[in-house]
Amino acid sequence: MAVTYYALLTTIGAGKLANATALGTTLKITQLAVGDGGGDVPAPDASRTQLVNEVRRAPLNRLSVDPANSAQIIAEQVIPEDVGGWWIREMGLYDEAGALIAYANCAPSYKPQLAEGSGRTQTVRIVLIVSNAASVELKIDPSVVLATREYVDNSIVTALNRLDYKQSVRAATTASVTLSGLQTVDGVALAAGDRVLVKNQTSAVDNGLYVVAAGVWKRATDADENSEVTPGLTVTVESGTAQADSVWQLVTDGVIVLGTTALAFQNITNGLAKLASPAFSGVPTAPTAAVGSNTQQLATTAFTQAAIAPLAAVASPAFTGTPTAPTASAGSNTQQLATTAFVQAAGSAIIGAAPSSLDTLGKLASSLGNNASYAASVDASLQAKAPLTSPALVGTPTAPTAALGDNTKKVATTEFVQSSFAKFSTTQTFPITFANGFFNRGVSTCWTANGNLYLSLNMGRNTVPESIQMLAFTLPVGARPKYVIDGVGGYSVETPLQLGMYAWSLKQDGTFILMFSILAPAGGTNCGYNLNLCTQLA
């Protein structure tokens, strides 16, 4: 069956395209015209220079290379809903000089207009097969506002694909991988359709963004053209044992040609904390919240210290001001704080509730004279007391009188002293006992008076004495000689004696012993002695 509807280059168009290819320039197609063919569908003819019956000519809305066939050029125009009222059976493409470059027929299609009660937007399209698409300049007038939905969608996708920040990937490689088949990358079991950042290939020219497939992996559509892979390309990794929630950036500089340029990616989250459960290190800081804040803002150490500054420590708190606490129930015996109210109630219960015979506190209060300042009174009283060590007594101090004759460290009162002194202040005589052949030649006497001991001796001995005891007598209780006066002995006219030395001793029982040492002259046999002695008694 013969083809009824098709397009072809006109003779003029073919010549201009060949000329552009030869000269390295481009053919600039700018407008598309439609016509009704004069009422019939005309057959395309390369010799045509215009349409059979043109009804509308307007700038192109789209001119591009068919992504499925690089030898085909698609020219497209959108006719708005308020234009129409005629049939479309033929179309033509014109260049910037107004020459008909291509001509095509089409199945008859009526284009209504709103005034007819049925308006619609209609898209007309011509697809040309050329030997060298690069010789056709794919450029349209940007002032044309009408576009097909497909065109708009494709334009948006194209624009997005050229952005540096790409759609996130499921995982990122940690080592060189085979770019085919379903496999596990960084602990993630990949499924067909998953996006993967490949960054560790042995040949870095193979790095980039890929889509997983059971067969060979292809580059992702937003990173499969040179214009879509530029320095600064950034992508987030969703999952992975080592690289989950990381962000990677293409750090290769300069013009990039996919498959030729080695691509290097860098983790730009190194040193950054995750938003979810970050694990900070070092000495992280944050703004300090206002005192009293109660929000989800981070609490710094400064905020914490300010918050706890008014609080008392749990261990050995040092309260100030007038701290209060709950009052324990009466009779409590625990470690709960005892308030003044608890203590007062407990004291009142003891004093007021006890029988009178057991009301010890009441009696104590009574014995203290109900003096609320008893401690101060006692302190004042103690100020009038003498210390135990080296007391400096004043006034007329008294003490118990020791027994007469006491010889200890007890305090001696005036009564004790006077009683003891009375024994010595009055005149009292004591019998004398002579010893070792000494005898009384006259009146030998021993007495005490006025606290002194007096001794008057007149005695004799039939042989010359040597150092020997002469006599003894007993002193009164408590009497002790305080010092000794050496007496000079007298002698009889008949037998003069050389001067001798007297000595005395006192036994514990109070016996006074007098010793005498003297030498008689040659030929002397009998001696006489006169001795007068006085010594103070203690």
C-alpha positions in Angstrom: 0.0 0.0 0.0 1.4 3.3 -1.0 2.1 5.9 1.6 -0.5 8.7 1.5 0.8 11.2 4.0 4.5 12.2 4.2 6.9 15.1 4.2 9.9 16.0 2.0 12.5 18.7 1.6 11.8 21.0 -1.2 14.4 21.6 -3.9 15.2 24.9 -2.3 15.4 23.3 1.1 17.7 20.5 0.0 20.0 23.0 -1.6 20.2 25.2 1.5 20.8 22.2 3.7 23.6 20.9 1.5 25.1 24.4 1.4 25.0 24.7 5.2 26.6 21.3 5.6 29.4 22.1 3.2 30.1 25.5 4.7 29.8 24.3 8.3 26.9 26.7 8.9 23.3 26.0 10.0 19.9 26.2 8.3 17.6 28.3 10.4 14.0 27.1 10.2 11.7 29.6 12.0 8.1 29.2 10.9 5.4 26.6 10.1 2.4 27.2 7.8 -0.8 25.3 7.4 -3.3 25.3 4.6 -6.5 23.6 3.4 -5.0 22.3 0.1 -7.8 24.0 -1.9 -10.3 21.5 -0.7 -8.3 18.4 -1.5 -5.3 16.6 0.1 -2.4 17.6 -2.2 0.5 15.3 -3.0 3.9 16.5 -1.8 6.1 18.0 -4.5 9.8 19.0 -4.0 9.4 21.8 -6.6 6.8 23.7 -4.5 7.7 27.1 -3.2 4.5 27.7 -1.3 1.4 25.9 0.0 -1.6 25.3 -2.3 -3.8 27.4 0.0 -2.1 28.7 3.1 -4.5 29.7 5.9 -2.1 30.4 8.8 1.7 30.9 9.3 3.3 31.3 12.8 6.6 30.8 14.6 7.6 27.3 15.7 7.0 26.3 19.3 9.5 23.5 19.2 12.4 22.4 17.0 14.5 19.4 18.2 16.3 16.2 17.3 14.2 13.1 17.8 15.7 11.4 21.0 14.9 8.1 19.4 16.5 8.9 16.0 19.2 11.4 15.7 18.6 11.7 11.9 15.1 13.0 12.4 14.2 16.7 13.2 10.9 17.4 14.8 9.2 20.8 14.1 6.1 21.6 16.1 3.6 24.4 16.4 0.6 24.9 18.7 -2.5 26.5 17.3 -4.5 28.2 20.1 -8.3 27.6 20.6 -9.4 31.1 19.4 -7.8 30.5 15.9 -9.5 28.3 13.3 -12.6 27.9 11.2 -10.7 26.0 8.4 -9.4 22.5 7.4 -5.8 21.5 7.7 -4.6 19.3 4.8 -1.1 20.6 4.1 1.9 22.1 6.1 5.2 23.8 5.2 8.4 24.9 7.0 10.0 28.2 6.2 13.5 29.5 7.0 14.4 33.0 8.2 14.4 34.3 4.6 10.9 33.1 4.0 11.8 30.2 1.7 9.8 27.0 1.8 12.2 24.4 3.1 9.9 21.4 3.6 6.4 20.5 2.5 4.0 17.8 3.9 0.4 16.7 3.5 -1.7 15.3 6.3 -5.0 13.7 7.0 -7.8 16.3 6.9 -8.4 17.9 10.3 -10.9 20.6 11.0 -9.7 23.3 13.4 -12.7 25.0 15.0 -12.7 28.3 16.8 -14.4 29.4 20.0 -17.0 31.4 18.1 -18.3 28.2 16.6 -19.0 26.8 20.0 -16.2 24.2 20.1 -12.7 25.5 20.5 -9.5 23.5 21.1 -5.8 23.9 21.2 -4.3 21.8 18.3 -0.7 20.8 17.8 0.7 20.3 14.3 4.1 18.6 13.7 6.4 17.8 10.8 9.2 15.2 11.2 12.1 15.6 8.7 14.7 12.9 7.9 18.0 14.7 7.2 21.5 13.3 6.5 23.1 15.7 9.0 20.9 17.0 11.7 23.8 19.2 13.0 23.3 21.4 9.9 19.9 22.4 11.1 19.8 25.1 13.9 17.4 23.9 16.5 16.3 27.2 17.8 12.8 28.7 18.2 11.6 32.1 19.0 11.4 32.4 22.8 8.5 34.8 22.5 6.2 32.0 21.4 4.1 31.3 24.6 2.1 28.3 23.4 3.7 24.8 24.0 2.5 21.2 24.2 2.3 19.6 27.6 5.0 17.1 26.4 7.2 20.0 25.4 6.7 21.7 28.8 7.4 18.4 30.7 10.5 17.7 28.6 11.7 21.2 29.1 11.3 21.0 32.8 13.0 17.6 33.0 15.9 19.0 30.8 16.2 22.0 33.1 16.2 19.9 36.2 18.7 17.4 34.7 21.1 20.3 34.2 21.0 21.4 37.9 24.0 20.5 40.0 21.9 19.0 42.8 20.6 15.6 41.6 17.9 13.3 42.9 19.1 11.2 45.8 20.6 7.7 45.3 19.7 4.6 47.3 23.4 3.7 47.9 27.0 4.6 47.0 29.8 2.2 46.1 32.8 1.7 48.4 34.9 -0.2 45.9 34.9 -0.9 42.2 31.9 -2.9 41.1 30.6 -4.6 38.0 28.1 -2.3 36.3 25.5 -5.0 35.7 23.1 -7.2 37.6 21.4 -7.0 41.0 23.9 -6.8 43.8 24.6 -5.5 47.3 26.4 -2.2 47.7 27.5 -0.9 51.1 25.3 -3.4 52.9 22.2 -2.4 50.7 20.5 -5.1 48.6 19.8 -3.2 45.4 16.6 -3.7 43.3 16.0 -2.9 39.7 15.4 0.8 39.2 17.5 1.9 42.3 19.8 4.8 41.7 23.4 4.3 42.7 26.4 6.7 43.0 29.3 4.8 41.4 32.5 6.6 42.5 35.2 3.9 43.1 35.7 2.4 39.6 39.1 1.2 38.6 38.7 3.4 35.5 37.4 6.7 36.9 35.8 7.6 33.5 33.1 5.1 34.4 32.1 6.9 37.6 28.8 8.6 37.8 25.1 8.1 38.6 23.6 4.8 37.4 20.2 3.0 37.5 20.3 -0.6 38.6 19.1 -3.3 36.1 19.1 -7.0 35.9 21.3 -6.5 32.8 23.7 -3.7 32.0 23.4 -0.6 34.2 22.7 2.7 32.3 23.6 6.1 33.4 20.7 8.0 35.1 18.7 10.2 32.7 19.6 13.3 34.8 23.3 12.5 34.4 23.8 10.9 31.0 24.7 14.0 29.0 27.7 16.3 29.2 25.5 19.3 30.0 24.0 17.4 32.9 27.3 16.4 34.5 29.2 19.5 35.5 31.6 20.4 38.3 29.8 20.8 41.6 27.2 18.0 40.8 25.9 17.0 44.3 23.9 14.0 45.4 22.7 12.6 48.7 23.1 8.9 49.7 20.0 7.5 51.5 21.2 4.2 52.9 24.4 2.2 53.6 26.4 0.8 56.4 29.2 3.3 56.0 27.7 6.1 53.9 24.1 6.5 54.9 22.9 10.2 55.0 26.1 11.4 53.4 26.4 14.0 50.7 28.8 13.7 47.8 30.0 16.3 45.3 31.7 16.0 41.9 35.1 17.8 42.4 36.4 17.3 38.8 36.9 20.7 37.3 36.8 21.9 33.7 34.7 20.7 30.7 33.5 17.2 31.3 32.9 14.6 28.5 31.1 11.5 29.8 33.1 8.3 29.1 36.3 10.3 28.6 36.8 12.5 31.6 37.8 10.9 34.9 35.1 11.8 37.6 36.1 12.2 41.2 33.5 12.6 44.0 34.1 13.9 47.6 32.1 13.4 50.8 31.2 17.0 51.8 29.6 15.8 55.1 33.0 14.8 56.5 33.2 16.6 59.9 29.5 17.5 59.8 27.0 16.0 62.3 23.9 14.2 61.2 20.5 15.9 61.8 19.2 12.7 63.3 21.0 11.6 66.5 24.3 13.5 65.9 27.3 12.2 67.7 29.3 15.3 68.5 33.0 15.3 69.4 35.5 17.8 70.7 33.9 20.8 72.4 30.7 21.7 70.6 29.0 25.0 71.4 25.6 26.4 70.9 23.8 29.7 71.7 22.8 29.8 75.4 19.0 30.0 75.9 17.5 32.6 78.1 17.2 31.8 81.8 13.9 30.0 82.4 13.5 28.7 78.8 11.5 25.5 78.5 11.7 24.6 74.9 13.6 22.1 72.7 16.5 24.5 72.3 19.8 22.9 73.3 20.9 23.6 76.9 24.5 24.7 77.1 26.6 24.3 80.3 26.1 28.0 80.9 22.3 27.6 80.8 22.6 24.6 83.1 24.8 26.3 85.7 22.5 29.3 85.7 19.5 27.1 86.2 21.0 25.1 89.2 22.7 28.1 90.8 19.7 28.9 93.1 19.4 25.2 94.1 20.9 23.6 97.2 23.3 20.6 96.9 21.8 17.3 97.9 24.8 16.5 100.1 25.2 18.9 103.1 23.2 21.8 101.6 23.9 25.3 103.0 20.5 27.0 103.0 20.1 30.8 103.3 17.1 33.0 103.9 14.1 31.2 105.4 14.0 27.7 103.9 10.8 25.8 104.4 9.8 22.1 104.1 6.7 20.0 104.6 5.9 19.5 108.3 6.1 15.8 109.3 3.2 14.2 111.0 3.3 14.1 114.8 5.3 11.2 116.2 7.4 10.8 112.9 10.8 9.2 113.6 12.4 9.1 110.1 15.1 11.1 108.2 12.5 13.6 107.1 13.4 17.2 107.9 12.0 18.5 111.2 10.5 22.0 110.7 10.1 24.4 113.6 6.4 23.6 113.7 7.2 19.9 114.2 9.7 20.6 117.0 7.3 23.0 118.7 4.5 20.5 118.6 6.7 17.7 119.9 8.0 19.9 122.7 4.5 21.0 123.7 3.3 17.4 123.7 6.1 16.4 126.1 5.7 19.3 128.5 2.0 19.5 128.5 1.0 15.9 128.3 3.3 14.4 131.0 2.0 13.8 134.6 3.2 16.4 137.0 5.5 13.9 138.7 7.2 13.2 135.4 7.1 16.7 134.0 10.9 16.9 133.8 11.0 19.8 131.3 8.5 21.7 133.3 10.4 21.3 136.5 13.6 22.2 134.7 12.0 25.3 133.3 10.8 26.1 136.8 14.2 25.5 138.3 15.7 27.9 135.8 13.2 30.5 136.9 11.5 30.3 133.5 14.5 32.3 132.3 14.4 32.3 128.5 18.0 33.8 128.6 19.3 31.1 130.9 22.4 30.5 128.7 23.3 34.2 128.8 22.7 34.2 132.6 24.9 31.2 133.1 27.6 32.8 130.9 27.5 35.9 133.0 27.7 33.8 136.2 30.7 32.0 134.9 32.5 35.3 134.3 32.5 35.7 138.1 34.2 32.3 138.6 37.9 31.6 139.1 39.7 29.3 136.7 41.1 26.0 138.0 44.6 26.9 136.9 46.3 29.7 138.8 43.1 31.3 140.1 43.3 35.0 141.0 40.8 35.1 143.9 39.4 38.4 145.0 37.2 39.4 147.9 37.1 37.0 150.9 37.4 33.5 149.5 36.8 30.6 151.9 37.6 26.9 151.9 37.2 23.9 154.3 39.8 23.9 157.1 42.3 21.0 157.1 42.9 18.9 160.2 45.7 20.2 162.4 49.0 18.7 161.4 47.9 18.0 157.8 50.9 17.9 155.5 49.3 17.7 152.0 48.4 20.1 149.1 45.1 21.1 150.7 44.3 24.8 150.9 45.4 26.2 154.3 42.8 28.5 155.7 43.6 31.2 158.2 41.9 29.0 160.8 44.4 26.2 160.0 47.3 28.6 160.1 46.3 30.2 163.4 45.6 26.8 165.0 49.0 25.6 164.0 50.8 28.8 165.0 49.0 28.8 168.4 51.1 25.8 169.4 54.2 27.8 168.9 53.2 31.3 169.9 52.6 30.4 173.6 55.3 29.3 175.9 55.7 25.6 176.2 58.5 23.5 177.7 59.7 20.1 176.7 61.6 17.5 178.7 65.2 16.8 177.7 66.6 13.4 177.6 70.5 13.2 177.9 72.4 10.4 176.2 75.8 8.8 176.1 77.0 9.8 179.6 75.9 13.4 179.4 74.1 14.8 182.5 72.4 17.9 183.6 74.9 20.0 185.7 72.5 22.8 186.3 69.2 23.9 184.9 68.9 22.8 181.3 65.7 23.9 179.6 64.0 23.6 176.1 61.0 25.6 175.3 59.0 27.3 172.4 57.7 30.8 172.3 56.6 33.3 169.6 57.2 30.6 167.0 60.9 30.1 168.0 62.7 27.1 169.6 64.9 28.0 172.6 67.5 25.7 174.1 69.6 26.5 177.2 72.0 23.7 178.3 74.4 23.3 181.3 75.6 19.8 181.2 78.7 17.7 181.8 80.5 14.4 181.0 83.2 12.6 182.8 85.2 11.8 179.8 86.3 13.8 176.8 83.6 13.4 174.2 84.0 12.8 170.6 81.5 13.3 167.8 78.5 11.9 169.7 74.8 12.5 170.4 74.3 14.7 173.5 70.5 14.8 173.9 67.1 14.5 172.3 63.7 16.0 172.8 60.4 15.9 170.9 59.1 19.0 169.1 55.4 19.8 169.0 53.2 18.5 166.1 53.9 20.4 163.0 57.0 22.1 164.3 60.1 22.0 162.1 63.2 24.1 162.5 63.6 26.4 159.5 67.3 26.9 159.9 70.2 26.1 162.2 72.3 28.4 164.4 75.6 26.9 165.2 76.1 27.3 169.0 79.3 28.0 170.6 79.8 25.7 173.6 80.9 27.1 177.0 83.3 25.2 179.2 84.1 24.9 182.9 86.9 26.8 184.5 88.5 23.6 185.6 88.7 22.0 182.2 88.7 24.4 179.2 87.8 22.8 175.9 88.6 23.6 172.3 85.7 25.0 170.4 83.6 22.3 168.8 80.6 22.2 166.3 77.0 21.5 167.1 74.7 19.7 164.6 71.1 18.7 164.8 68.8 16.3 163.0 65.0 15.8 163.0 63.3 12.4 162.7 59.9 11.9 161.1 58.3 11.5 164.6 59.5 15.0 165.6 62.5 13.9 167.7 65.2 16.6 167.8 68.7 15.2 168.1 71.7 17.4 169.0 75.2 16.3 168.1 78.4 17.8 169.5 82.0 17.5 168.3 84.8 18.8 170.6 88.4 18.1 171.7 89.5 18.4 175.3 92.9 19.8 176.3 95.6 17.3 177.1 95.2 15.7 180.4 91.5 16.7 180.6 89.1 14.0 181.7 85.9 15.8 182.8 84.1 18.4 180.8 81.4 20.8 181.3 79.2 22.4 178.6 77.1 25.5 178.3 74.9 25.9 175.1 72.3 28.5 174.2 70.4 28.0 170.8 67.5 29.7 169.2 65.9 28.7 165.8 62.7 29.6 164.0 60.0 27.0 163.7 57.8 26.5 160.7 
